[in-house]
Amino acid sequence: SQILNRFYGHVYAYGKPSVCVMLKMSQYALLSNACKNMGAILLLDCIDNPDCFRLGAKSWTKQFDLVLVQTSEHAHLLKKINVTTEIYPHPHGDHAILRPPPPTRDPLRSV
């Protein structure tokens, strides 16, 4: 496949990856197997990724070493099935307005 040819071309030019991050619209099965076979840590970026919210998404996320999510609710759901997660809020992809609040800042006073 074209994606695997590009991946192996990258490996040839730069060496084996230590980490592979699967982004939305990537060919998860092909690339995750190639990365795992090279001993790389496999991350799935579920931030603003509609694939991660479809029915059955919980089961296929188990193949990844870590899943990046944007809400504590999503993290909790995946942790119930022993998927390791990390919460990384994203400003425009909040599917249910559940992201952690941004850090508070002092408002600008008259100057």
C-alpha positions in Angstrom: 0.0 0.0 0.0 1.1 3.6 -0.6 0.9 4.5 3.1 3.2 1.6 4.0 5.7 2.5 1.3 5.8 6.0 2.7 6.3 4.7 6.2 9.1 2.3 5.2 10.7 5.1 3.2 10.8 7.2 6.3 12.3 4.4 8.3 14.9 3.8 5.7 15.8 7.6 5.7 15.6 8.2 9.5 15.7 4.9 11.3 13.2 2.9 13.3 10.6 4.9 15.2 10.5 4.9 19.0 7.0 6.2 19.0 4.2 6.1 16.4 1.2 8.4 16.8 -1.9 7.4 14.9 -3.9 10.4 13.8 -7.4 10.5 12.5 -7.9 9.3 9.0 -4.8 7.1 9.2 -4.9 3.4 8.3 -4.7 2.1 11.9 -4.3 -1.6 11.2 -1.5 -1.3 8.6 0.5 1.3 10.4 0.1 0.0 14.0 1.3 -3.4 13.0 4.3 -2.0 11.2 5.2 0.2 14.2 4.7 -2.6 16.8 6.9 -4.9 14.7 9.7 -2.3 15.0 9.2 -2.1 18.8 7.7 1.4 18.8 5.3 2.7 21.5 1.9 3.1 19.8 -0.3 6.1 20.6 -3.7 6.9 19.3 -4.8 10.5 19.0 -8.5 10.5 19.9 -8.6 14.3 20.2 -11.2 15.7 17.8 -11.3 12.2 16.2 -14.9 11.1 15.3 -13.6 7.4 14.9 -13.1 7.3 18.7 -16.7 8.0 19.5 -18.4 5.5 17.2 -20.0 2.4 18.5 -17.3 -0.3 19.0 -14.5 2.2 19.3 -13.7 0.9 22.8 -12.6 -2.5 21.6 -10.2 -1.5 18.9 -8.4 1.1 21.2 -7.0 -1.7 23.3 -4.2 -2.3 20.7 -2.5 1.0 21.6 -0.1 1.6 24.4 -1.7 5.0 25.2 -4.8 6.8 23.9 -4.9 10.6 24.0 -8.4 11.9 24.8 -9.9 15.3 25.5 -12.3 14.7 28.4 -12.1 12.9 31.7 -15.4 11.1 30.9 -13.8 9.6 27.8 -10.7 8.6 29.8 -12.9 7.0 32.5 -14.8 5.0 29.9 -11.6 3.6 28.3 -9.9 3.0 31.7 -12.9 0.6 32.5 -11.6 -1.7 29.8 -8.0 -1.3 30.8 -7.0 1.2 28.1 -4.3 3.6 29.3 -5.2 7.2 28.6 -3.9 10.8 28.9 -6.2 13.8 28.9 -5.2 16.5 26.5 -8.0 19.2 26.1 -8.6 20.5 22.6 -10.3 23.9 22.0 -12.6 23.1 19.1 -13.3 19.4 19.1 -15.3 19.1 22.3 -18.1 16.8 21.4 -20.1 17.3 24.5 -18.7 20.4 26.1 -17.0 18.3 28.8 -13.4 19.5 28.5 -11.6 20.6 31.7 -11.8 24.4 32.2 -8.8 26.5 30.8 -6.4 27.9 33.3 -7.7 31.1 35.0 -6.0 34.3 34.1 -6.3 37.7 35.6 -8.5 39.9 33.4 -6.8 42.9 31.8 -7.6 46.1 33.7 -7.7 49.5 32.2 -4.3 50.6 31.0 
